[in-house]
Amino acid sequence: MDERTAAGAERQQLPDGPSVWCTSGPAAVAMWREMLPPGTYHRAARRLRGGDTLVDVGANIGLLSLHCARARPGLRIIAAEPAPALHTCLERNLAEHAGTARWRAERTAVGDRAGHLSFTYYPQAPGNSGLYADRQADDGITLAFLRNSGIDAEDAAELLDGLHEGVELTVPVVTVSELLRRHRVDRVDLLKVDVERAELDVLRGVEREHWPLVGAVVAEVHDEGGRLDAVRDLLGAQGFDVRVGQDPLLAGTPLYDVEAVRDV
């Protein structure tokens, strides 16, 4: 297999991590940073045990799945990613680095009902792609991140140029509950949700009978239109202890991390 494929994938060596397939090396490195301590995803991975089940919604190229599989051998992983180029990388990365994990990678978006929807794919910023992409808002979030990272305004503006030029795709959509039925999942030790404004849709797609199977949720939430409070209320009503935090590099943006674990 060539180091660069017809799908536009390339190899990227991650800092203190594996060499992975991705569509954007800088984006892969930035996403890998989220897996490292003291981040939300790192804490969630530490709570897993061998043999646990991870449902990775908005898997992108699979970095959380890989991080969890490396930290906890023997996991079962159900990963969902709708963008074809990212899904190709996801499958290759799991095949190369998932070790003893049992995994399946579904090429689908996840929402509150099954069907097909328009999905905006950003080739230069794949992690910001989504069903509810908003170029102006996404530019604003990225600009704040760059400034918080110490990049001056002129350089930040140059980096933003064309970053969120999107390609419109039509993608299949399923619910979390359909994924659980499809793969005969009888427990979800960690449900991860990173879907760029569709997080409430994903959680509303968990049917009442399946909520008791879910032990923990970690989600990135765009707090627009009261979405953060709605997510917190939904998870609290299902018996989770909910904590909200924000990466210092995202200060001044509507992006928050939500960690929810069962009260014991």
Residue frames as qw, qx, qy, qz and C-alpha x, y, z in Angstrom:
[[0.000, 0.890, 0.456, 0.000, 0.00, 0.00, 0.00],
 [0.389, 0.521, -0.036, 0.759, 1.41, 3.43, -0.95],
 [0.280, -0.266, -0.485, 0.785, 2.04, 5.98, 1.77],
 [0.310, 0.310, 0.093, -0.894, -0.47, 8.23, -0.01],
 [0.351, 0.295, 0.887, 0.059, -3.63, 6.64, -1.33],
 [0.045, 0.404, 0.585, 0.701, -6.22, 7.53, -3.96],
 [0.314, -0.774, -0.548, -0.050, -8.52, 8.66, -1.14],
 [0.083, 0.819, -0.146, 0.549, -5.98, 11.33, -0.13],
 [0.782, -0.623, -0.017, 0.014, -4.85, 9.59, 3.04],
 [0.420, 0.663, -0.494, 0.375, -1.35, 10.07, 4.39],
 [0.747, -0.269, -0.496, 0.353, 0.76, 8.78, 7.25],
 [0.104, -0.804, 0.201, -0.550, 1.27, 10.93, 10.33],
 [0.570, -0.042, -0.671, 0.472, 3.48, 10.07, 13.28],
 [0.422, -0.809, -0.229, -0.339, 1.70, 11.18, 16.45],
 [0.040, 0.630, -0.560, 0.536, 3.70, 12.60, 19.37],
 [0.261, -0.234, 0.830, -0.435, 4.18, 9.74, 21.87],
 [0.749, 0.251, 0.405, -0.461, 1.75, 7.71, 19.79],
 [0.706, 0.147, 0.641, 0.262, 1.42, 5.51, 16.73],
 [0.012, 0.237, -0.495, -0.836, 1.84, 6.35, 13.06],
 [0.440, 0.464, 0.689, -0.341, -1.70, 6.69, 11.72],
 [0.226, 0.376, 0.626, 0.644, -3.58, 7.17, 8.48],
 [0.038, 0.671, 0.397, -0.625, -5.25, 10.57, 8.23],
 [0.445, 0.726, 0.404, 0.332, -6.45, 13.13, 5.71],
 [0.082, 0.893, -0.134, 0.423, -4.67, 16.03, 7.43],
 [0.667, 0.056, -0.528, 0.522, -1.49, 15.60, 9.45],
 [0.021, 0.284, -0.345, 0.894, -1.87, 18.82, 11.48],
 [0.659, -0.331, -0.100, -0.668, -5.49, 17.95, 12.29],
 [0.865, -0.129, -0.483, 0.034, -4.49, 14.46, 13.45],
 [0.462, 0.138, -0.510, 0.713, -1.80, 15.87, 15.74],
 [0.259, -0.315, 0.176, -0.896, -4.27, 18.40, 17.19],
 [0.803, -0.273, -0.245, -0.469, -6.88, 15.69, 17.83],
 [0.771, -0.002, -0.568, 0.290, -4.28, 13.39, 19.42],
 [0.100, 0.329, -0.441, 0.829, -3.53, 16.13, 21.95],
 [0.617, -0.343, 0.006, -0.708, -7.09, 15.63, 23.25],
 [0.898, -0.120, -0.417, -0.077, -6.27, 12.01, 24.13],
 [0.556, 0.231, -0.534, 0.593, -3.34, 12.90, 26.38],
 [0.442, -0.630, -0.518, 0.374, -3.43, 13.75, 30.09],
 [0.154, 0.137, 0.802, -0.561, -5.04, 15.59, 31.74],
 [0.351, 0.015, -0.364, -0.863, -7.82, 15.68, 29.13],
 [0.722, -0.002, 0.262, -0.640, -11.38, 14.42, 29.32],
 [0.865, 0.276, -0.344, -0.238, -10.80, 11.56, 26.88],
 [0.372, 0.397, -0.768, 0.338, -7.73, 10.39, 28.79],
 [0.352, -0.191, 0.642, -0.654, -9.74, 10.21, 32.03],
 [0.832, 0.138, 0.048, -0.535, -12.54, 8.33, 30.28],
 [0.727, 0.371, -0.576, -0.033, -10.08, 5.80, 28.85],
 [0.102, 0.372, -0.786, 0.483, -8.59, 5.19, 32.30],
 [0.602, -0.102, 0.453, -0.649, -12.00, 4.19, 33.66],
 [0.849, 0.241, -0.305, -0.358, -12.30, 1.37, 31.12],
 [0.577, -0.405, 0.708, -0.040, -11.24, -2.21, 31.78],
 [0.071, 0.241, -0.873, -0.417, -10.29, -5.04, 29.50],
 [0.036, 0.334, 0.939, 0.070, -13.40, -6.58, 27.94],
 [0.172, 0.591, 0.383, -0.689, -15.42, -3.35, 28.22],
 [0.426, 0.566, 0.599, 0.373, -17.40, -1.91, 25.30],
 [0.097, -0.464, 0.039, 0.880, -16.75, 1.49, 23.74],
 [0.424, 0.697, 0.549, 0.181, -19.24, 3.06, 21.33],
 [0.333, -0.368, 0.161, 0.853, -17.32, 5.79, 19.50],
 [0.349, 0.781, 0.517, 0.044, -19.77, 8.17, 17.78],
 [0.217, 0.966, -0.136, 0.019, -18.07, 10.67, 15.50],
 [0.886, -0.290, 0.179, 0.316, -14.98, 8.49, 15.43],
 [0.190, 0.886, -0.348, -0.241, -13.16, 10.50, 12.74],
 [0.573, 0.511, -0.640, -0.016, -9.92, 8.56, 12.06],
 [0.872, -0.251, -0.419, -0.037, -10.31, 6.60, 15.29],
 [0.278, 0.525, -0.543, 0.593, -7.89, 8.26, 17.69],
 [0.547, -0.423, 0.411, -0.594, -10.03, 7.76, 20.81],
 [0.979, 0.008, -0.048, -0.200, -10.68, 4.13, 19.85],
 [0.725, 0.403, -0.435, 0.350, -6.94, 3.60, 19.37],
 [0.045, -0.562, 0.513, -0.648, -6.08, 5.33, 22.62],
 [0.754, -0.305, 0.293, -0.503, -8.55, 3.20, 24.54],
 [0.972, 0.160, -0.166, -0.043, -7.48, -0.02, 22.80],
 [0.528, 0.494, -0.510, 0.466, -3.82, 0.69, 23.60],
 [0.221, -0.483, 0.509, -0.677, -4.64, 1.49, 27.24],
 [0.656, -0.087, 0.580, -0.475, -7.07, -1.38, 27.80],
 [0.174, 0.218, -0.877, -0.391, -6.43, -4.52, 25.72],
 [0.009, 0.255, 0.966, -0.035, -9.42, -6.69, 24.87],
 [0.306, 0.359, 0.258, -0.843, -11.96, -3.91, 24.38],
 [0.369, 0.509, 0.738, 0.248, -14.97, -4.22, 22.14],
 [0.032, -0.412, 0.070, 0.908, -15.27, -1.15, 19.90],
 [0.370, 0.659, 0.629, 0.181, -18.21, -0.01, 17.78],
 [0.206, -0.420, 0.103, 0.878, -17.09, 3.08, 15.86],
 [0.401, 0.728, 0.552, 0.066, -19.25, 5.27, 13.60],
 [0.175, -0.522, 0.216, 0.806, -17.95, 7.84, 11.09],
 [0.606, 0.640, 0.422, -0.212, -19.93, 9.10, 8.07],
 [0.268, 0.838, -0.327, -0.344, -17.26, 10.85, 5.95],
 [0.964, 0.258, -0.052, 0.023, -15.90, 8.28, 3.45],
 [0.494, 0.637, -0.446, 0.389, -12.28, 9.51, 3.52],
 [0.300, -0.567, 0.563, -0.522, -12.21, 9.53, 7.32],
 [0.914, -0.119, 0.229, -0.315, -13.92, 6.14, 7.51],
 [0.848, 0.418, -0.292, 0.146, -11.25, 4.63, 5.27],
 [0.208, 0.588, -0.578, 0.526, -8.57, 5.91, 7.65],
 [0.639, -0.401, 0.381, -0.535, -10.58, 4.71, 10.66],
 [0.989, 0.051, 0.003, -0.136, -10.68, 1.15, 9.33],
 [0.700, 0.488, -0.394, 0.340, -6.98, 1.14, 8.47],
 [0.055, -0.606, 0.527, -0.593, -5.99, 2.54, 11.84],
 [0.789, -0.305, 0.322, -0.425, -8.08, 0.03, 13.77],
 [0.964, 0.226, -0.140, 0.009, -6.72, -2.82, 11.65],
 [0.571, 0.523, -0.433, 0.462, -3.14, -1.75, 12.36],
 [0.109, 0.416, -0.525, 0.734, -3.30, -0.53, 15.96],
 [0.672, -0.425, -0.020, -0.607, -6.35, -1.92, 17.80],
 [0.058, -0.400, 0.868, -0.287, -4.39, -4.93, 19.02],
 [0.025, -0.141, -0.983, 0.113, -6.61, -7.43, 20.79],
 [0.383, 0.299, 0.311, -0.817, -9.74, -5.26, 20.52],
 [0.302, 0.417, 0.824, 0.237, -12.76, -6.60, 18.68],
 [0.073, 0.473, 0.043, -0.877, -13.95, -3.79, 16.48],
 [0.386, 0.574, 0.660, 0.292, -16.45, -2.76, 13.83],
 [0.099, -0.337, 0.067, 0.934, -16.39, 0.52, 11.93],
 [0.339, 0.664, 0.666, -0.009, -19.73, 1.71, 10.54],
 [0.200, 0.080, 0.269, 0.939, -19.80, 4.37, 7.79],
 [0.197, -0.708, -0.614, -0.287, -22.74, 6.33, 9.16],
 [0.097, -0.417, 0.267, -0.864, -23.72, 9.43, 11.05],
 [0.291, -0.370, -0.840, 0.270, -25.67, 9.01, 14.29],
 [0.181, -0.275, -0.024, -0.944, -28.73, 11.04, 15.21],
 [0.415, 0.016, 0.585, -0.697, -32.19, 10.93, 16.73],
 [0.800, 0.344, 0.350, -0.344, -33.76, 8.97, 13.85],
 [0.604, -0.038, 0.657, 0.449, -32.71, 6.83, 10.93],
 [0.505, 0.814, 0.246, -0.144, -32.55, 8.21, 7.39],
 [0.656, 0.236, 0.169, 0.697, -30.21, 10.23, 5.20],
 [0.130, -0.937, -0.163, 0.279, -29.00, 13.80, 5.80],
 [0.493, 0.781, -0.146, 0.356, -26.69, 16.39, 4.27],
 [0.753, -0.532, 0.020, 0.386, -23.23, 16.39, 5.85],
 [0.289, 0.929, -0.212, 0.090, -20.56, 19.07, 5.37],
 [0.897, -0.169, 0.040, 0.407, -17.04, 17.69, 5.10],
 [0.016, 0.963, -0.253, -0.090, -14.14, 20.09, 5.60],
 [0.900, 0.289, -0.204, 0.256, -11.10, 18.52, 3.87],
 [0.357, 0.558, -0.400, 0.633, -8.71, 20.93, 5.60],
 [0.254, -0.331, 0.565, -0.712, -10.39, 20.71, 9.01],
 [0.503, -0.130, -0.800, -0.301, -11.93, 17.23, 9.13],
 [0.249, -0.234, -0.794, 0.503, -12.59, 17.33, 12.86],
 [0.195, 0.285, 0.258, -0.903, -15.00, 20.23, 12.39],
 [0.298, -0.064, -0.708, -0.637, -17.11, 18.46, 9.76],
 [0.165, 0.205, 0.829, -0.494, -20.71, 17.68, 10.60],
 [0.102, 0.586, 0.780, 0.195, -24.42, 17.65, 9.96],
 [0.091, -0.937, -0.329, 0.072, -24.75, 21.20, 11.31],
 [0.597, -0.040, 0.076, 0.798, -21.56, 22.79, 10.04],
 [0.037, 0.971, 0.230, -0.063, -21.50, 26.58, 10.28],
 [0.696, 0.384, -0.059, 0.603, -18.53, 28.10, 8.50],
 [0.015, -0.770, 0.132, -0.625, -18.67, 31.47, 10.24],
 [0.714, -0.634, 0.153, -0.255, -19.06, 29.94, 13.69],
 [0.957, -0.065, 0.037, 0.280, -16.38, 27.33, 12.98],
 [0.487, 0.587, -0.134, 0.632, -13.99, 30.07, 11.85],
 [0.302, -0.779, 0.166, -0.524, -14.67, 31.92, 15.10],
 [0.888, -0.443, 0.116, -0.040, -13.98, 28.89, 17.29],
 [0.871, 0.178, 0.000, 0.458, -10.78, 28.09, 15.43],
 [0.241, 0.734, -0.132, 0.621, -9.62, 31.71, 15.61],
 [0.547, -0.733, 0.198, -0.352, -10.09, 31.73, 19.39],
 [0.961, -0.199, 0.097, 0.165, -8.20, 28.42, 19.67],
 [0.701, 0.436, -0.052, 0.562, -5.29, 29.78, 17.63],
 [0.028, -0.784, 0.180, -0.593, -5.11, 33.00, 19.64],
 [0.748, -0.601, 0.179, -0.220, -5.27, 31.07, 22.92],
 [0.950, 0.011, 0.067, 0.306, -2.39, 28.98, 21.58],
 [0.433, -0.647, 0.177, 0.602, -0.26, 32.11, 21.25],
 [0.476, 0.295, 0.535, 0.633, -0.59, 32.66, 17.51],
 [0.000, 0.368, 0.084, -0.926, -0.84, 36.32, 16.56],
 [0.520, 0.563, 0.389, -0.512, -3.87, 37.69, 14.75],
 [0.407, 0.648, -0.420, -0.488, -2.21, 38.03, 11.33],
 [0.079, 0.285, -0.947, -0.124, -0.87, 34.47, 11.33],
 [0.366, 0.244, 0.817, -0.372, -4.19, 33.14, 12.65],
 [0.544, 0.604, 0.113, -0.571, -6.10, 34.85, 9.85],
 [0.336, 0.537, -0.681, -0.368, -3.74, 33.29, 7.31],
 [0.089, -0.095, 0.987, -0.095, -4.23, 29.84, 8.80],
 [0.450, 0.394, 0.616, -0.513, -8.01, 30.29, 8.66],
 [0.387, 0.503, -0.324, -0.702, -8.04, 31.14, 4.96],
 [0.637, 0.225, -0.602, -0.425, -10.00, 28.38, 3.22],
 [0.071, -0.221, 0.914, -0.333, -9.90, 26.12, 6.28],
 [0.407, 0.288, 0.745, -0.443, -13.67, 25.68, 6.36],
 [0.476, 0.327, -0.429, -0.694, -14.42, 25.34, 2.68],
 [0.597, -0.042, 0.736, -0.318, -16.84, 22.43, 2.74],
 [0.272, 0.083, -0.816, -0.504, -17.92, 19.61, 0.48],
 [0.666, -0.058, 0.268, -0.694, -21.57, 18.59, 0.77],
 [0.190, 0.100, -0.969, -0.120, -22.27, 14.87, 1.11],
 [0.757, -0.260, -0.088, -0.593, -25.42, 12.84, 1.70],
 [0.153, 0.308, -0.897, 0.277, -24.81, 10.30, 4.44],
 [0.611, -0.389, -0.660, -0.199, -26.83, 7.57, 6.15],
 [0.225, -0.466, 0.457, -0.724, -27.96, 8.21, 9.71],
 [0.635, -0.293, -0.714, -0.035, -28.76, 5.65, 12.41],
 [0.494, -0.758, 0.115, -0.410, -29.49, 5.93, 16.12],
 [0.086, -0.509, 0.800, -0.307, -27.34, 4.66, 18.97],
 [0.717, -0.042, 0.556, -0.417, -30.07, 2.16, 19.78],
 [0.861, 0.462, -0.084, -0.198, -29.97, 0.80, 16.23],
 [0.358, 0.629, -0.669, 0.167, -26.19, 0.33, 16.53],
 [0.375, -0.346, 0.755, -0.411, -26.68, -1.56, 19.80],
 [0.848, 0.185, 0.354, -0.348, -29.29, -3.84, 18.24],
 [0.708, 0.622, -0.311, -0.124, -27.27, -4.33, 15.06],
 [0.392, 0.524, -0.706, 0.271, -24.19, -5.47, 16.99],
 [0.787, -0.384, -0.478, -0.064, -26.03, -7.22, 19.84],
 [0.240, 0.386, -0.490, 0.744, -24.46, -4.98, 22.46],
 [0.566, -0.578, -0.585, -0.052, -25.69, -5.71, 25.97],
 [0.437, -0.787, -0.166, 0.402, -23.71, -2.98, 27.74],
 [0.446, 0.737, -0.028, 0.507, -21.89, 0.23, 26.85],
 [0.648, -0.458, -0.270, 0.546, -19.14, 1.05, 29.31],
 [0.164, -0.511, 0.056, 0.842, -18.33, 4.28, 27.48],
 [0.437, 0.731, 0.487, 0.195, -20.41, 6.20, 24.95],
 [0.323, -0.383, 0.141, 0.854, -18.27, 8.91, 23.31],
 [0.359, 0.793, 0.487, 0.072, -20.01, 11.63, 21.31],
 [0.240, -0.529, 0.209, 0.786, -18.09, 14.16, 19.20],
 [0.398, 0.475, 0.722, 0.309, -20.40, 15.23, 16.39],
 [0.174, -0.008, 0.180, 0.968, -20.15, 19.01, 15.98],
 [0.359, 0.006, 0.078, -0.930, -23.55, 20.29, 17.16],
 [0.692, -0.101, -0.533, -0.476, -25.45, 17.00, 16.71],
 [0.165, 0.181, -0.863, 0.441, -24.66, 15.77, 20.23],
 [0.475, 0.053, 0.481, -0.735, -28.18, 16.29, 21.56],
 [0.763, 0.257, -0.312, -0.504, -29.59, 14.40, 18.57],
 [0.486, 0.267, -0.827, 0.094, -27.29, 11.46, 19.34],
 [0.056, -0.061, 0.796, -0.599, -28.37, 11.30, 22.97],
 [0.609, 0.167, 0.220, -0.743, -32.05, 11.61, 22.07],
 [0.710, 0.292, -0.527, -0.365, -31.55, 8.60, 19.80],
 [0.157, 0.149, -0.927, 0.306, -30.85, 6.36, 22.81],
 [0.582, -0.402, -0.488, -0.512, -34.14, 4.62, 23.53],
 [0.556, -0.608, 0.264, -0.502, -35.43, 4.32, 27.10],
 [0.985, -0.166, 0.014, -0.050, -34.70, 0.60, 27.26],
 [0.800, 0.345, -0.201, 0.448, -31.03, 1.17, 26.36],
 [0.054, -0.833, 0.269, -0.481, -30.09, 3.91, 28.81],
 [0.766, -0.569, 0.267, -0.137, -29.59, 1.44, 31.71],
 [0.940, 0.148, 0.065, 0.299, -26.94, -0.29, 29.58],
 [0.425, 0.718, -0.143, 0.533, -24.79, 2.86, 29.39],
 [0.700, -0.455, -0.330, 0.440, -22.24, 3.26, 32.17],
 [0.309, -0.602, 0.032, 0.736, -20.55, 6.51, 31.16],
 [0.486, 0.781, 0.317, 0.228, -20.80, 9.25, 28.53],
 [0.363, -0.502, 0.132, 0.773, -18.15, 11.68, 27.38],
 [0.423, 0.722, 0.491, 0.242, -19.21, 14.35, 24.89],
 [0.240, -0.105, 0.090, 0.961, -18.02, 17.54, 23.28],
 [0.110, 0.748, 0.648, -0.094, -20.93, 19.97, 23.37],
 [0.177, 0.306, 0.192, 0.915, -21.44, 23.19, 21.44],
 [0.066, -0.548, -0.630, 0.546, -23.31, 25.41, 23.88],
 [0.108, -0.008, -0.334, -0.936, -25.48, 27.18, 21.33],
 [0.547, -0.261, -0.387, -0.695, -29.20, 27.71, 21.82],
 [0.657, -0.425, 0.364, -0.505, -29.16, 26.16, 25.31],
 [0.830, 0.210, -0.504, -0.116, -27.67, 22.86, 24.09],
 [0.287, 0.324, -0.763, 0.479, -25.33, 22.41, 27.06],
 [0.432, -0.141, 0.517, -0.725, -28.15, 22.71, 29.61],
 [0.848, 0.131, -0.129, -0.497, -30.30, 20.34, 27.53],
 [0.683, 0.290, -0.662, 0.106, -27.52, 17.73, 27.44],
 [0.047, 0.268, -0.726, 0.632, -26.87, 18.11, 31.16],
 [0.616, -0.060, 0.313, -0.720, -30.59, 17.78, 31.97],
 [0.853, 0.188, -0.355, -0.332, -31.03, 14.72, 29.74],
 [0.571, 0.266, -0.725, 0.280, -28.08, 12.89, 31.27],
 [0.153, -0.233, 0.621, -0.733, -29.05, 13.90, 34.80],
 [0.748, -0.017, 0.084, -0.659, -32.55, 12.54, 34.24],
 [0.868, 0.189, -0.444, -0.115, -31.00, 9.21, 33.26],
 [0.850, -0.523, -0.030, 0.058, -29.16, 8.92, 36.58],
 [0.734, 0.301, -0.149, 0.590, -25.73, 10.24, 35.64],
 [0.398, -0.763, -0.049, 0.506, -23.50, 12.47, 37.70],
 [0.570, 0.700, 0.218, 0.371, -22.63, 15.17, 35.14],
 [0.434, -0.646, 0.078, 0.624, -19.54, 17.35, 35.12],
 [0.514, 0.819, 0.176, 0.184, -18.77, 20.13, 32.66],
 [0.520, -0.575, 0.202, 0.598, -15.33, 21.54, 31.86],
 [0.532, 0.846, 0.022, -0.017, -13.53, 23.49, 29.18],
 [0.789, 0.084, 0.061, 0.605, -10.08, 23.17, 27.69],
 [0.239, -0.724, -0.048, 0.645, -8.20, 26.43, 28.43],
 [0.235, -0.139, 0.554, 0.787, -7.30, 26.65, 24.74],
 [0.029, -0.499, -0.730, -0.466, -11.04, 26.88, 23.99],
 [0.127, -0.559, -0.461, 0.677, -11.75, 29.72, 26.43],
 [0.184, 0.462, -0.091, -0.863, -14.09, 32.23, 24.85],
 [0.337, 0.058, -0.746, -0.572, -15.76, 29.60, 22.64],
 [0.747, -0.188, 0.085, -0.632, -19.03, 27.66, 23.10],
 [0.756, 0.172, -0.631, -0.037, -17.16, 24.32, 23.23],
 [0.492, -0.537, 0.518, -0.447, -17.38, 22.34, 26.48],
 [0.394, 0.153, -0.906, -0.002, -16.51, 18.83, 27.60],
 [0.727, -0.335, 0.118, -0.587, -19.21, 16.82, 29.38],
 [0.273, 0.197, -0.929, 0.156, -18.34, 13.79, 31.51],
 [0.714, -0.269, 0.055, -0.644, -21.23, 11.72, 32.84],
 [0.293, 0.156, -0.933, 0.141, -20.90, 8.63, 35.04],
 [0.599, -0.477, -0.576, -0.285, -23.49, 6.63, 36.93],
 [0.380, -0.623, 0.379, -0.569, -24.16, 7.62, 40.52],
 [0.678, -0.007, -0.728, 0.103, -23.03, 4.83, 42.85]]
